[in-house]
């Protein structure tokens, strides 16, 4: 008959000593930590949800307030950041210069654009549907205003006139 093995002593085998386990045994949630200065952790969503009580980008922002005003402000900021990403992309497009001052300015512009793009991405990672829609709408409106020819004055270089060659055809012509 096999004898049951006694439990290993605390700290044996390189493992830390085990504390009290939750009501469900080793598969249950860990016990609540009573650490000074540590607040309760915010709810982290693993799927998209609706609602104005969300944490986006920063702790307590827009926060769990009864008013939806801060949430609307949050959506406006995410929308604006997304539109600015598109505007900065359009502004840096087609600009080429070898002057050091221009190269540094373009590098700074690119850094600001990427910082805003990452902030928009992190905001969307809050899994709030309103934030996702604000980001997509901001990118769409930013593209419409900055990159499309809808609101720009037509210039001679935009479209070939009757009989004109396109720039590619002009380069290929012998």
Residue pairs with C-beta under 8 A, 6 or more apart in sequence:
8 15
10 17
10 18
11 17
19 31
20 31
21 28
21 31
22 28
22 29
22 30
22 31
42 55
42 59
45 126
45 127
45 128
46 127
47 127
48 127
48 128
48 129
48 132
49 127
49 128
49 129
50 128
50 129
50 130
51 128
52 62
52 68
52 71
52 72
52 130
53 63
53 64
53 65
53 71
54 62
54 71
54 74
54 126
54 128
54 130
54 131
55 61
55 62
55 63
55 126
56 62
56 74
56 78
56 123
56 126
56 128
56 131
57 119
57 122
57 123
57 126
61 70
61 74
62 70
62 71
62 73
62 74
63 70
71 130
74 123
74 131
75 130
75 131
75 134
76 134
78 120
78 123
78 131
78 134
78 135
78 138
79 134
79 135
79 137
79 138
79 141
80 138
81 116
81 119
81 120
81 123
81 138
82 120
82 134
82 135
82 136
82 137
82 138
82 139
82 142
83 138
83 139
83 141
83 142
83 145
84 113
84 116
84 142
85 113
85 116
85 117
85 120
85 138
85 139
85 142
86 138
86 139
86 142
86 143
86 145
86 146
86 147
87 142
87 145
87 146
88 109
88 112
88 113
88 116
89 113
89 146
89 147
90 146
90 147
91 109
91 146
92 106
92 109
92 110
92 113
93 147
95 102
95 106
97 103
97 106
120 135
120 138
123 131
123 135
124 131
124 132
124 135
144 150
144 151
145 151
149 158
152 158
157 167
160 166
165 173
